[in-house]
Amino acid sequence: MLIAAVLALGLLGDCLMGILTILKYPTNSFYPPFWLFTLWILFAQALPWSLEWIVKRRFAFTLFACIGGTLSYLLGVDLSDVQFGTDRKIVVITLASLWAIYGLVIHQIYLWWQRG
């Protein structure tokens, strides 16, 4: 259930960035490539294992997500066929804002999943 919830959240954000042309995917559609889909699954699987020490702390995890998530997308664009659809500054602000929201929501999803 944790993996499905995080995957749905991530794909929703990635599709939204495609629709708003913040990111341009290689298929010229709003749907992200398959490899991005698999990264969300791997990220969700890491939460109860390697990221458990930080995901329980709301502020720390949100900050971690805001910085780490933004950097992962910036590097991912450099290593793939995904492109920025707008000015890099706007992309960074959008990604940081989105990942701050992800951090807060994933923290709550994780706590809900732990209670379970």
Secondary structure, DSSP 8 states (H G I E B T S, - for coil): -HHHHHHHHHHHHHHHHHHTTSEE-TTSSSS--HHHHHHHHHHHHHTTTTSHHHHTSHHHHHHHHHHHHHHHHHHHHHHSS-EESS-HHHHHHHHHHHHHHHHHHHHHHHHHHHH-
